[in-house]
Amino acid sequence: MGEACGVDGTCIDTGVTSCPGTVESGLCPGPSQVRCCLPGPLPVSVCTNTCDFAVDGECDDGAEGAVTSACAFGTDCADCGVRMHVP
């Protein structure tokens, strides 16, 4: 079983042999001394109604569930809902 560093830096058992994050930060304490990593970037919410077609009853930001891609991602919040983006 693999170990990785949790958000708070403590080791967690992932059940896999590779780190899920992207930045190595040292060794997890324990019998296996597996290299651990910090979690990757966390997603942030994107939600504005700045699109010209916002609040028209159709999702127009081109992401999952959208009818069109006439607007930028996350700019038709009233129709599409909050979108999550990994910076």
PyMOL Python script that loads the backbone (N, CA, C, O; Angstrom):
from pymol import cmd

cmd.read_pdbstr("""\
ATOM      1  N   MET A   1       0.838  -1.188   0.000  1.00  0.00           N
ATOM      2  CA  MET A   1       0.000   0.000   0.000  1.00  0.00           C
ATOM      3  C   MET A   1       0.878   1.245   0.000  1.00  0.00           C
ATOM      4  O   MET A   1       1.928   1.276   0.643  1.00  0.00           O
ATOM      5  N   GLY A   2       0.450   2.245  -0.709  1.00  0.00           N
ATOM      6  CA  GLY A   2       1.208   3.479  -0.774  1.00  0.00           C
ATOM      7  C   GLY A   2       0.757   4.472   0.273  1.00  0.00           C
ATOM      8  O   GLY A   2      -0.345   4.371   0.813  1.00  0.00           O
ATOM      9  N   GLU A   3       1.597   5.406   0.547  1.00  0.00           N
ATOM     10  CA  GLU A   3       1.270   6.477   1.484  1.00  0.00           C
ATOM     11  C   GLU A   3       1.514   7.802   0.786  1.00  0.00           C
ATOM     12  O   GLU A   3       2.393   7.909  -0.069  1.00  0.00           O
ATOM     13  N   ALA A   4       0.750   8.792   1.143  1.00  0.00           N
ATOM     14  CA  ALA A   4       0.941  10.136   0.612  1.00  0.00           C
ATOM     15  C   ALA A   4       0.686  11.122   1.730  1.00  0.00           C
ATOM     16  O   ALA A   4       0.087  10.768   2.745  1.00  0.00           O
ATOM     17  N   CYS A   5       1.126  12.343   1.559  1.00  0.00           N
ATOM     18  CA  CYS A   5       0.874  13.369   2.563  1.00  0.00           C
ATOM     19  C   CYS A   5      -0.517  13.945   2.361  1.00  0.00           C
ATOM     20  O   CYS A   5      -0.905  14.275   1.240  1.00  0.00           O
ATOM     21  N   GLY A   6      -1.266  14.065   3.450  1.00  0.00           N
ATOM     22  CA  GLY A   6      -2.556  14.715   3.401  1.00  0.00           C
ATOM     23  C   GLY A   6      -2.370  16.225   3.362  1.00  0.00           C
ATOM     24  O   GLY A   6      -1.244  16.721   3.405  1.00  0.00           O
ATOM     25  N   VAL A   7      -3.464  16.944   3.280  1.00  0.00           N
ATOM     26  CA  VAL A   7      -3.419  18.400   3.201  1.00  0.00           C
ATOM     27  C   VAL A   7      -2.680  18.978   4.400  1.00  0.00           C
ATOM     28  O   VAL A   7      -1.963  19.971   4.271  1.00  0.00           O
ATOM     29  N   ASP A   8      -2.852  18.359   5.566  1.00  0.00           N
ATOM     30  CA  ASP A   8      -2.198  18.875   6.765  1.00  0.00           C
ATOM     31  C   ASP A   8      -0.775  18.335   6.940  1.00  0.00           C
ATOM     32  O   ASP A   8      -0.135  18.603   7.957  1.00  0.00           O
ATOM     33  N   GLY A   9      -0.276  17.575   5.956  1.00  0.00           N
ATOM     34  CA  GLY A   9       1.082  17.053   6.027  1.00  0.00           C
ATOM     35  C   GLY A   9       1.192  15.695   6.673  1.00  0.00           C
ATOM     36  O   GLY A   9       2.275  15.109   6.675  1.00  0.00           O
ATOM     37  N   THR A  10       0.101  15.164   7.228  1.00  0.00           N
ATOM     38  CA  THR A  10       0.152  13.839   7.827  1.00  0.00           C
ATOM     39  C   THR A  10       0.034  12.782   6.733  1.00  0.00           C
ATOM     40  O   THR A  10      -0.529  13.032   5.668  1.00  0.00           O
ATOM     41  N   CYS A  11       0.570  11.610   7.013  1.00  0.00           N
ATOM     42  CA  CYS A  11       0.529  10.540   6.027  1.00  0.00           C
ATOM     43  C   CYS A  11      -0.855   9.901   5.972  1.00  0.00           C
ATOM     44  O   CYS A  11      -1.514   9.710   6.994  1.00  0.00           O
ATOM     45  N   ILE A  12      -1.273   9.580   4.758  1.00  0.00           N
ATOM     46  CA  ILE A  12      -2.528   8.871   4.568  1.00  0.00           C
ATOM     47  C   ILE A  12      -2.247   7.656   3.704  1.00  0.00           C
ATOM     48  O   ILE A  12      -1.359   7.689   2.852  1.00  0.00           O
ATOM     49  N   ASP A  13      -2.998   6.585   3.918  1.00  0.00           N
ATOM     50  CA  ASP A  13      -2.843   5.379   3.122  1.00  0.00           C
ATOM     51  C   ASP A  13      -3.691   5.530   1.875  1.00  0.00           C
ATOM     52  O   ASP A  13      -4.915   5.622   1.968  1.00  0.00           O
ATOM     53  N   THR A  14      -3.065   5.558   0.716  1.00  0.00           N
ATOM     54  CA  THR A  14      -3.786   5.762  -0.535  1.00  0.00           C
ATOM     55  C   THR A  14      -4.167   4.462  -1.208  1.00  0.00           C
ATOM     56  O   THR A  14      -5.012   4.464  -2.103  1.00  0.00           O
ATOM     57  N   GLY A  15      -3.578   3.359  -0.810  1.00  0.00           N
ATOM     58  CA  GLY A  15      -3.851   2.092  -1.461  1.00  0.00           C
ATOM     59  C   GLY A  15      -3.157   1.969  -2.808  1.00  0.00           C
ATOM     60  O   GLY A  15      -3.320   0.961  -3.495  1.00  0.00           O
ATOM     61  N   VAL A  16      -2.394   2.967  -3.192  1.00  0.00           N
ATOM     62  CA  VAL A  16      -1.649   2.922  -4.443  1.00  0.00           C
ATOM     63  C   VAL A  16      -0.185   3.184  -4.163  1.00  0.00           C
ATOM     64  O   VAL A  16       0.178   3.572  -3.053  1.00  0.00           O
ATOM     65  N   THR A  17       0.654   2.979  -5.153  1.00  0.00           N
ATOM     66  CA  THR A  17       2.091   3.124  -4.924  1.00  0.00           C
ATOM     67  C   THR A  17       2.669   4.423  -5.454  1.00  0.00           C
ATOM     68  O   THR A  17       3.881   4.627  -5.382  1.00  0.00           O
ATOM     69  N   SER A  18       1.826   5.316  -5.989  1.00  0.00           N
ATOM     70  CA  SER A  18       2.344   6.594  -6.469  1.00  0.00           C
ATOM     71  C   SER A  18       1.641   7.741  -5.765  1.00  0.00           C
ATOM     72  O   SER A  18       0.520   7.590  -5.278  1.00  0.00           O
ATOM     73  N   CYS A  19       2.305   8.884  -5.715  1.00  0.00           N
ATOM     74  CA  CYS A  19       1.734  10.053  -5.064  1.00  0.00           C
ATOM     75  C   CYS A  19       0.670  10.696  -5.946  1.00  0.00           C
ATOM     76  O   CYS A  19       0.870  10.815  -7.155  1.00  0.00           O
ATOM     77  N   PRO A  20      -0.464  11.117  -5.365  1.00  0.00           N
ATOM     78  CA  PRO A  20      -1.497  11.778  -6.147  1.00  0.00           C
ATOM     79  C   PRO A  20      -1.206  13.247  -6.423  1.00  0.00           C
ATOM     80  O   PRO A  20      -1.812  13.829  -7.323  1.00  0.00           O
ATOM     81  N   GLY A  21      -0.308  13.853  -5.683  1.00  0.00           N
ATOM     82  CA  GLY A  21      -0.020  15.269  -5.859  1.00  0.00           C
ATOM     83  C   GLY A  21       1.111  15.500  -6.838  1.00  0.00           C
ATOM     84  O   GLY A  21       1.450  14.617  -7.626  1.00  0.00           O
ATOM     85  N   THR A  22       1.691  16.679  -6.792  1.00  0.00           N
ATOM     86  CA  THR A  22       2.696  17.009  -7.784  1.00  0.00           C
ATOM     87  C   THR A  22       4.051  17.429  -7.225  1.00  0.00           C
ATOM     88  O   THR A  22       5.035  17.414  -7.965  1.00  0.00           O
ATOM     89  N   VAL A  23       4.142  17.803  -5.957  1.00  0.00           N
ATOM     90  CA  VAL A  23       5.392  18.335  -5.426  1.00  0.00           C
ATOM     91  C   VAL A  23       5.899  17.425  -4.320  1.00  0.00           C
ATOM     92  O   VAL A  23       5.224  17.251  -3.305  1.00  0.00           O
ATOM     93  N   GLU A  24       7.073  16.845  -4.499  1.00  0.00           N
ATOM     94  CA  GLU A  24       7.623  15.979  -3.459  1.00  0.00           C
ATOM     95  C   GLU A  24       8.051  16.818  -2.265  1.00  0.00           C
ATOM     96  O   GLU A  24       8.591  17.913  -2.421  1.00  0.00           O
ATOM     97  N   SER A  25       7.804  16.294  -1.075  1.00  0.00           N
ATOM     98  CA  SER A  25       8.152  17.074   0.107  1.00  0.00           C
ATOM     99  C   SER A  25       8.944  16.287   1.137  1.00  0.00           C
ATOM    100  O   SER A  25       9.155  16.790   2.241  1.00  0.00           O
ATOM    101  N   GLY A  26       9.388  15.088   0.832  1.00  0.00           N
ATOM    102  CA  GLY A  26      10.167  14.343   1.805  1.00  0.00           C
ATOM    103  C   GLY A  26       9.617  12.959   2.019  1.00  0.00           C
ATOM    104  O   GLY A  26       8.890  12.431   1.177  1.00  0.00           O
ATOM    105  N   LEU A  27       9.964  12.368   3.151  1.00  0.00           N
ATOM    106  CA  LEU A  27       9.538  11.010   3.449  1.00  0.00           C
ATOM    107  C   LEU A  27       8.400  11.002   4.451  1.00  0.00           C
ATOM    108  O   LEU A  27       8.405  11.768   5.415  1.00  0.00           O
ATOM    109  N   CYS A  28       7.416  10.126   4.220  1.00  0.00           N
ATOM    110  CA  CYS A  28       6.381   9.909   5.227  1.00  0.00           C
ATOM    111  C   CYS A  28       7.002   9.067   6.333  1.00  0.00           C
ATOM    112  O   CYS A  28       7.722   8.111   6.045  1.00  0.00           O
ATOM    113  N   PRO A  29       6.739   9.400   7.585  1.00  0.00           N
ATOM    114  CA  PRO A  29       7.248   8.554   8.663  1.00  0.00           C
ATOM    115  C   PRO A  29       6.522   7.218   8.638  1.00  0.00           C
ATOM    116  O   PRO A  29       5.352   7.154   8.263  1.00  0.00           O
ATOM    117  N   GLY A  30       7.182   6.191   9.022  1.00  0.00           N
ATOM    118  CA  GLY A  30       6.553   4.872   9.052  1.00  0.00           C
ATOM    119  C   GLY A  30       7.502   3.821   8.513  1.00  0.00           C
ATOM    120  O   GLY A  30       8.602   4.134   8.060  1.00  0.00           O
ATOM    121  N   PRO A  31       7.066   2.567   8.565  1.00  0.00           N
ATOM    122  CA  PRO A  31       7.960   1.473   8.204  1.00  0.00           C
ATOM    123  C   PRO A  31       8.398   1.491   6.744  1.00  0.00           C
ATOM    124  O   PRO A  31       9.502   1.044   6.432  1.00  0.00           O
ATOM    125  N   SER A  32       7.567   1.995   5.850  1.00  0.00           N
ATOM    126  CA  SER A  32       7.920   1.920   4.430  1.00  0.00           C
ATOM    127  C   SER A  32       8.771   3.097   3.977  1.00  0.00           C
ATOM    128  O   SER A  32       9.455   2.997   2.959  1.00  0.00           O
ATOM    129  N   GLN A  33       8.746   4.211   4.706  1.00  0.00           N
ATOM    130  CA  GLN A  33       9.495   5.408   4.337  1.00  0.00           C
ATOM    131  C   GLN A  33       9.268   5.783   2.866  1.00  0.00           C
ATOM    132  O   GLN A  33      10.218   6.066   2.137  1.00  0.00           O
ATOM    133  N   VAL A  34       8.013   5.782   2.448  1.00  0.00           N
ATOM    134  CA  VAL A  34       7.644   6.135   1.081  1.00  0.00           C
ATOM    135  C   VAL A  34       7.758   7.641   0.906  1.00  0.00           C
ATOM    136  O   VAL A  34       7.374   8.395   1.800  1.00  0.00           O
ATOM    137  N   ARG A  35       8.282   8.095  -0.237  1.00  0.00           N
ATOM    138  CA  ARG A  35       8.308   9.532  -0.507  1.00  0.00           C
ATOM    139  C   ARG A  35       6.881  10.012  -0.584  1.00  0.00           C
ATOM    140  O   ARG A  35       6.032   9.347  -1.178  1.00  0.00           O
ATOM    141  N   CYS A  36       6.607  11.148   0.003  1.00  0.00           N
ATOM    142  CA  CYS A  36       5.262  11.677  -0.016  1.00  0.00           C
ATOM    143  C   CYS A  36       5.234  12.992  -0.782  1.00  0.00           C
ATOM    144  O   CYS A  36       6.280  13.520  -1.159  1.00  0.00           O
ATOM    145  N   CYS A  37       4.068  13.502  -1.005  1.00  0.00           N
ATOM    146  CA  CYS A  37       3.951  14.732  -1.776  1.00  0.00           C
ATOM    147  C   CYS A  37       2.818  15.580  -1.242  1.00  0.00           C
ATOM    148  O   CYS A  37       1.924  15.094  -0.549  1.00  0.00           O
ATOM    149  N   LEU A  38       2.872  16.840  -1.575  1.00  0.00           N
ATOM    150  CA  LEU A  38       1.793  17.751  -1.229  1.00  0.00           C
ATOM    151  C   LEU A  38       0.674  17.573  -2.250  1.00  0.00           C
ATOM    152  O   LEU A  38       0.941  17.159  -3.378  1.00  0.00           O
ATOM    153  N   PRO A  39      -0.549  17.870  -1.890  1.00  0.00           N
ATOM    154  CA  PRO A  39      -1.620  17.748  -2.876  1.00  0.00           C
ATOM    155  C   PRO A  39      -1.409  18.732  -4.012  1.00  0.00           C
ATOM    156  O   PRO A  39      -0.763  19.764  -3.835  1.00  0.00           O
ATOM    157  N   GLY A  40      -1.950  18.414  -5.175  1.00  0.00           N
ATOM    158  CA  GLY A  40      -1.873  19.318  -6.323  1.00  0.00           C
ATOM    159  C   GLY A  40      -2.711  20.554  -6.069  1.00  0.00           C
ATOM    160  O   GLY A  40      -3.306  20.692  -5.000  1.00  0.00           O
ATOM    161  N   PRO A  41      -2.765  21.455  -7.040  1.00  0.00           N
ATOM    162  CA  PRO A  41      -3.556  22.679  -6.867  1.00  0.00           C
ATOM    163  C   PRO A  41      -5.025  22.350  -6.617  1.00  0.00           C
ATOM    164  O   PRO A  41      -5.584  21.452  -7.246  1.00  0.00           O
ATOM    165  N   LEU A  42      -5.630  23.065  -5.718  1.00  0.00           N
ATOM    166  CA  LEU A  42      -7.037  22.853  -5.412  1.00  0.00           C
ATOM    167  C   LEU A  42      -7.903  23.653  -6.382  1.00  0.00           C
ATOM    168  O   LEU A  42      -7.536  24.759  -6.778  1.00  0.00           O
ATOM    169  N   PRO A  43      -9.054  23.094  -6.763  1.00  0.00           N
ATOM    170  CA  PRO A  43      -9.933  23.829  -7.670  1.00  0.00           C
ATOM    171  C   PRO A  43     -10.536  25.061  -6.994  1.00  0.00           C
ATOM    172  O   PRO A  43     -10.762  25.071  -5.784  1.00  0.00           O
ATOM    173  N   VAL A  44     -10.789  26.089  -7.785  1.00  0.00           N
ATOM    174  CA  VAL A  44     -11.447  27.297  -7.307  1.00  0.00           C
ATOM    175  C   VAL A  44     -12.745  27.482  -8.086  1.00  0.00           C
ATOM    176  O   VAL A  44     -12.854  27.038  -9.229  1.00  0.00           O
ATOM    177  N   SER A  45     -13.715  28.126  -7.479  1.00  0.00           N
ATOM    178  CA  SER A  45     -14.995  28.323  -8.156  1.00  0.00           C
ATOM    179  C   SER A  45     -14.928  29.542  -9.076  1.00  0.00           C
ATOM    180  O   SER A  45     -14.274  30.540  -8.776  1.00  0.00           O
ATOM    181  N   VAL A  46     -15.626  29.424 -10.205  1.00  0.00           N
ATOM    182  CA  VAL A  46     -15.734  30.505 -11.175  1.00  0.00           C
ATOM    183  C   VAL A  46     -17.219  30.724 -11.399  1.00  0.00           C
ATOM    184  O   VAL A  46     -17.919  29.814 -11.843  1.00  0.00           O
ATOM    185  N   CYS A  47     -17.713  31.927 -11.096  1.00  0.00           N
ATOM    186  CA  CYS A  47     -19.151  32.158 -11.216  1.00  0.00           C
ATOM    187  C   CYS A  47     -19.441  33.645 -11.355  1.00  0.00           C
ATOM    188  O   CYS A  47     -19.517  34.371 -10.364  1.00  0.00           O
ATOM    189  N   THR A  48     -19.603  34.089 -12.599  1.00  0.00           N
ATOM    190  CA  THR A  48     -20.029  35.464 -12.853  1.00  0.00           C
ATOM    191  C   THR A  48     -21.159  35.426 -13.874  1.00  0.00           C
ATOM    192  O   THR A  48     -21.398  34.395 -14.502  1.00  0.00           O
ATOM    193  N   ASN A  49     -21.831  36.511 -14.034  1.00  0.00           N
ATOM    194  CA  ASN A  49     -22.869  36.638 -15.058  1.00  0.00           C
ATOM    195  C   ASN A  49     -22.490  37.766 -16.021  1.00  0.00           C
ATOM    196  O   ASN A  49     -23.306  38.633 -16.333  1.00  0.00           O
ATOM    197  N   THR A  50     -21.247  37.737 -16.481  1.00  0.00           N
ATOM    198  CA  THR A  50     -20.736  38.782 -17.363  1.00  0.00           C
ATOM    199  C   THR A  50     -20.918  38.458 -18.842  1.00  0.00           C
ATOM    200  O   THR A  50     -20.640  39.298 -19.698  1.00  0.00           O
ATOM    201  N   CYS A  51     -21.372  37.274 -19.143  1.00  0.00           N
ATOM    202  CA  CYS A  51     -21.628  36.872 -20.528  1.00  0.00           C
ATOM    203  C   CYS A  51     -22.816  37.666 -21.090  1.00  0.00           C
ATOM    204  O   CYS A  51     -23.760  37.978 -20.364  1.00  0.00           O
ATOM    205  N   ASP A  52     -22.760  37.985 -22.377  1.00  0.00           N
ATOM    206  CA  ASP A  52     -23.872  38.700 -23.025  1.00  0.00           C
ATOM    207  C   ASP A  52     -25.164  37.890 -23.011  1.00  0.00           C
ATOM    208  O   ASP A  52     -26.256  38.448 -23.124  1.00  0.00           O
ATOM    209  N   PHE A  53     -25.034  36.561 -22.870  1.00  0.00           N
ATOM    210  CA  PHE A  53     -26.211  35.692 -22.890  1.00  0.00           C
ATOM    211  C   PHE A  53     -26.540  35.114 -21.512  1.00  0.00           C
ATOM    212  O   PHE A  53     -27.266  34.124 -21.416  1.00  0.00           O
ATOM    213  N   ALA A  54     -26.020  35.713 -20.459  1.00  0.00           N
ATOM    214  CA  ALA A  54     -26.291  35.245 -19.096  1.00  0.00           C
ATOM    215  C   ALA A  54     -27.769  35.440 -18.768  1.00  0.00           C
ATOM    216  O   ALA A  54     -28.415  36.360 -19.269  1.00  0.00           O
ATOM    217  N   VAL A  55     -28.281  34.573 -17.932  1.00  0.00           N
ATOM    218  CA  VAL A  55     -29.646  34.640 -17.408  1.00  0.00           C
ATOM    219  C   VAL A  55     -30.685  34.600 -18.546  1.00  0.00           C
ATOM    220  O   VAL A  55     -31.667  35.341 -18.528  1.00  0.00           O
ATOM    221  N   ASP A  56     -30.447  33.716 -19.538  1.00  0.00           N
ATOM    222  CA  ASP A  56     -31.429  33.565 -20.615  1.00  0.00           C
ATOM    223  C   ASP A  56     -32.059  32.173 -20.618  1.00  0.00           C
ATOM    224  O   ASP A  56     -32.811  31.830 -21.529  1.00  0.00           O
ATOM    225  N   GLY A  57     -31.748  31.372 -19.591  1.00  0.00           N
ATOM    226  CA  GLY A  57     -32.330  30.037 -19.479  1.00  0.00           C
ATOM    227  C   GLY A  57     -31.531  28.949 -20.173  1.00  0.00           C
ATOM    228  O   GLY A  57     -31.899  27.777 -20.088  1.00  0.00           O
ATOM    229  N   GLU A  58     -30.452  29.298 -20.854  1.00  0.00           N
ATOM    230  CA  GLU A  58     -29.588  28.309 -21.501  1.00  0.00           C
ATOM    231  C   GLU A  58     -28.147  28.525 -21.052  1.00  0.00           C
ATOM    232  O   GLU A  58     -27.662  29.654 -20.982  1.00  0.00           O
ATOM    233  N   CYS A  59     -27.484  27.431 -20.755  1.00  0.00           N
ATOM    234  CA  CYS A  59     -26.076  27.497 -20.360  1.00  0.00           C
ATOM    235  C   CYS A  59     -25.227  27.681 -21.617  1.00  0.00           C
ATOM    236  O   CYS A  59     -25.290  26.867 -22.538  1.00  0.00           O
ATOM    237  N   ASP A  60     -24.437  28.749 -21.650  1.00  0.00           N
ATOM    238  CA  ASP A  60     -23.679  29.115 -22.849  1.00  0.00           C
ATOM    239  C   ASP A  60     -22.167  29.197 -22.657  1.00  0.00           C
ATOM    240  O   ASP A  60     -21.488  29.835 -23.462  1.00  0.00           O
ATOM    241  N   ASP A  61     -21.615  28.562 -21.600  1.00  0.00           N
ATOM    242  CA  ASP A  61     -20.177  28.734 -21.368  1.00  0.00           C
ATOM    243  C   ASP A  61     -19.305  27.624 -21.955  1.00  0.00           C
ATOM    244  O   ASP A  61     -18.100  27.591 -21.707  1.00  0.00           O
ATOM    245  N   GLY A  62     -19.895  26.728 -22.720  1.00  0.00           N
ATOM    246  CA  GLY A  62     -19.125  25.711 -23.416  1.00  0.00           C
ATOM    247  C   GLY A  62     -18.645  24.540 -22.578  1.00  0.00           C
ATOM    248  O   GLY A  62     -18.071  23.599 -23.126  1.00  0.00           O
ATOM    249  N   ALA A  63     -18.857  24.562 -21.289  1.00  0.00           N
ATOM    250  CA  ALA A  63     -18.418  23.466 -20.429  1.00  0.00           C
ATOM    251  C   ALA A  63     -19.498  22.378 -20.386  1.00  0.00           C
ATOM    252  O   ALA A  63     -20.504  22.470 -21.090  1.00  0.00           O
ATOM    253  N   GLU A  64     -19.288  21.367 -19.572  1.00  0.00           N
ATOM    254  CA  GLU A  64     -20.220  20.248 -19.476  1.00  0.00           C
ATOM    255  C   GLU A  64     -21.649  20.732 -19.229  1.00  0.00           C
ATOM    256  O   GLU A  64     -21.891  21.527 -18.321  1.00  0.00           O
ATOM    257  N   GLY A  65     -22.586  20.256 -20.033  1.00  0.00           N
ATOM    258  CA  GLY A  65     -23.985  20.621 -19.890  1.00  0.00           C
ATOM    259  C   GLY A  65     -24.391  21.883 -20.628  1.00  0.00           C
ATOM    260  O   GLY A  65     -25.572  22.229 -20.642  1.00  0.00           O
ATOM    261  N   ALA A  66     -23.449  22.575 -21.238  1.00  0.00           N
ATOM    262  CA  ALA A  66     -23.756  23.821 -21.946  1.00  0.00           C
ATOM    263  C   ALA A  66     -24.440  23.535 -23.279  1.00  0.00           C
ATOM    264  O   ALA A  66     -24.181  22.515 -23.916  1.00  0.00           O
ATOM    265  N   VAL A  67     -25.305  24.437 -23.685  1.00  0.00           N
ATOM    266  CA  VAL A  67     -25.985  24.348 -24.975  1.00  0.00           C
ATOM    267  C   VAL A  67     -25.081  24.934 -26.070  1.00  0.00           C
ATOM    268  O   VAL A  67     -25.029  24.418 -27.186  1.00  0.00           O
ATOM    269  N   THR A  68     -24.373  26.018 -25.733  1.00  0.00           N
ATOM    270  CA  THR A  68     -23.454  26.643 -26.678  1.00  0.00           C
ATOM    271  C   THR A  68     -22.153  27.007 -25.972  1.00  0.00           C
ATOM    272  O   THR A  68     -22.026  26.853 -24.757  1.00  0.00           O
ATOM    273  N   SER A  69     -21.201  27.486 -26.744  1.00  0.00           N
ATOM    274  CA  SER A  69     -19.944  27.984 -26.180  1.00  0.00           C
ATOM    275  C   SER A  69     -19.770  29.456 -26.546  1.00  0.00           C
ATOM    276  O   SER A  69     -18.666  29.910 -26.845  1.00  0.00           O
ATOM    277  N   ALA A  70     -20.876  30.187 -26.518  1.00  0.00           N
ATOM    278  CA  ALA A  70     -20.864  31.611 -26.872  1.00  0.00           C
ATOM    279  C   ALA A  70     -20.220  32.474 -25.796  1.00  0.00           C
ATOM    280  O   ALA A  70     -19.905  33.637 -26.047  1.00  0.00           O
ATOM    281  N   CYS A  71     -20.022  31.931 -24.618  1.00  0.00           N
ATOM    282  CA  CYS A  71     -19.468  32.703 -23.494  1.00  0.00           C
ATOM    283  C   CYS A  71     -18.209  32.028 -22.969  1.00  0.00           C
ATOM    284  O   CYS A  71     -17.973  30.848 -23.227  1.00  0.00           O
ATOM    285  N   ALA A  72     -17.417  32.770 -22.242  1.00  0.00           N
ATOM    286  CA  ALA A  72     -16.231  32.223 -21.594  1.00  0.00           C
ATOM    287  C   ALA A  72     -16.651  31.331 -20.421  1.00  0.00           C
ATOM    288  O   ALA A  72     -17.720  31.510 -19.836  1.00  0.00           O
ATOM    289  N   PHE A  73     -15.792  30.375 -20.097  1.00  0.00           N
ATOM    290  CA  PHE A  73     -16.022  29.444 -18.995  1.00  0.00           C
ATOM    291  C   PHE A  73     -16.358  30.196 -17.705  1.00  0.00           C
ATOM    292  O   PHE A  73     -15.626  31.100 -17.301  1.00  0.00           O
ATOM    293  N   GLY A  74     -17.464  29.822 -17.066  1.00  0.00           N
ATOM    294  CA  GLY A  74     -17.831  30.389 -15.772  1.00  0.00           C
ATOM    295  C   GLY A  74     -18.496  31.746 -15.807  1.00  0.00           C
ATOM    296  O   GLY A  74     -18.733  32.332 -14.751  1.00  0.00           O
ATOM    297  N   THR A  75     -18.814  32.278 -17.005  1.00  0.00           N
ATOM    298  CA  THR A  75     -19.393  33.620 -17.084  1.00  0.00           C
ATOM    299  C   THR A  75     -20.904  33.621 -17.295  1.00  0.00           C
ATOM    300  O   THR A  75     -21.498  34.677 -17.511  1.00  0.00           O
ATOM    301  N   ASP A  76     -21.534  32.436 -17.233  1.00  0.00           N
ATOM    302  CA  ASP A  76     -22.994  32.326 -17.349  1.00  0.00           C
ATOM    303  C   ASP A  76     -23.509  31.548 -16.136  1.00  0.00           C
ATOM    304  O   ASP A  76     -24.206  30.543 -16.273  1.00  0.00           O
ATOM    305  N   CYS A  77     -23.155  32.029 -14.968  1.00  0.00           N
ATOM    306  CA  CYS A  77     -23.408  31.322 -13.713  1.00  0.00           C
ATOM    307  C   CYS A  77     -24.894  31.079 -13.451  1.00  0.00           C
ATOM    308  O   CYS A  77     -25.259  30.006 -12.971  1.00  0.00           O
ATOM    309  N   ALA A  78     -25.743  32.034 -13.751  1.00  0.00           N
ATOM    310  CA  ALA A  78     -27.170  31.882 -13.482  1.00  0.00           C
ATOM    311  C   ALA A  78     -27.753  30.691 -14.231  1.00  0.00           C
ATOM    312  O   ALA A  78     -28.656  30.023 -13.725  1.00  0.00           O
ATOM    313  N   ASP A  79     -27.252  30.421 -15.419  1.00  0.00           N
ATOM    314  CA  ASP A  79     -27.779  29.322 -16.235  1.00  0.00           C
ATOM    315  C   ASP A  79     -26.964  28.028 -16.097  1.00  0.00           C
ATOM    316  O   ASP A  79     -27.514  26.936 -16.241  1.00  0.00           O
ATOM    317  N   CYS A  80     -25.678  28.142 -15.825  1.00  0.00           N
ATOM    318  CA  CYS A  80     -24.807  26.965 -15.789  1.00  0.00           C
ATOM    319  C   CYS A  80     -24.497  26.486 -14.377  1.00  0.00           C
ATOM    320  O   CYS A  80     -24.154  25.321 -14.179  1.00  0.00           O
ATOM    321  N   GLY A  81     -24.615  27.371 -13.396  1.00  0.00           N
ATOM    322  CA  GLY A  81     -24.202  27.045 -12.040  1.00  0.00           C
ATOM    323  C   GLY A  81     -22.728  27.363 -11.850  1.00  0.00           C
ATOM    324  O   GLY A  81     -22.052  27.813 -12.775  1.00  0.00           O
ATOM    325  N   VAL A  82     -22.246  27.127 -10.658  1.00  0.00           N
ATOM    326  CA  VAL A  82     -20.857  27.396 -10.318  1.00  0.00           C
ATOM    327  C   VAL A  82     -19.979  26.388 -11.046  1.00  0.00           C
ATOM    328  O   VAL A  82     -20.267  25.191 -11.039  1.00  0.00           O
ATOM    329  N   ARG A  83     -18.927  26.860 -11.665  1.00  0.00           N
ATOM    330  CA  ARG A  83     -17.957  25.997 -12.337  1.00  0.00           C
ATOM    331  C   ARG A  83     -16.699  25.945 -11.477  1.00  0.00           C
ATOM    332  O   ARG A  83     -16.362  26.907 -10.786  1.00  0.00           O
ATOM    333  N   MET A  84     -16.010  24.807 -11.529  1.00  0.00           N
ATOM    334  CA  MET A  84     -14.771  24.635 -10.774  1.00  0.00           C
ATOM    335  C   MET A  84     -13.605  24.583 -11.751  1.00  0.00           C
ATOM    336  O   MET A  84     -13.669  23.904 -12.776  1.00  0.00           O
ATOM    337  N   HIS A  85     -12.537  25.310 -11.422  1.00  0.00           N
ATOM    338  CA  HIS A  85     -11.354  25.419 -12.280  1.00  0.00           C
ATOM    339  C   HIS A  85     -10.105  25.190 -11.455  1.00  0.00           C
ATOM    340  O   HIS A  85      -9.977  25.720 -10.352  1.00  0.00           O
ATOM    341  N   VAL A  86      -9.165  24.384 -11.998  1.00  0.00           N
ATOM    342  CA  VAL A  86      -7.890  24.190 -11.328  1.00  0.00           C
ATOM    343  C   VAL A  86      -6.908  25.188 -11.921  1.00  0.00           C
ATOM    344  O   VAL A  86      -6.584  25.107 -13.105  1.00  0.00           O
ATOM    345  N   PRO A  87      -6.428  26.133 -11.105  1.00  0.00           N
ATOM    346  CA  PRO A  87      -5.528  27.180 -11.626  1.00  0.00           C
ATOM    347  C   PRO A  87      -4.202  26.619 -12.113  1.00  0.00           C
ATOM    348  O   PRO A  87      -3.346  27.373 -12.576  1.00  0.00           O
TER     349      PRO A  87
END
""", "prot")
cmd.dss("prot")
cmd.show_as("cartoon", "prot")
cmd.util.cbc("prot")
cmd.orient("prot")
